């Protein structure tokens, strides 16, 4: 299974914010399934960030796409 991820991220932020990762996910595919679309997550310095949602909503897919673990999924 091949995963197609289209994302825009930037590490670091403007001096007036404490955002260290700004992640804009346009489309994240898990195989041929569109798992996540039009999502925006800001990770702030010193904050604990969690992904909460129902089973199958794309939490793990988003996290795997950020560290490229989806590239390792065979299908």
Beta strands, then each sheet from edge to edge (+ up, - down):
strand 1: 5-11
strand 2: 19-30
strand 3: 33-44
sheet 1: 1+ 2- 3+
end
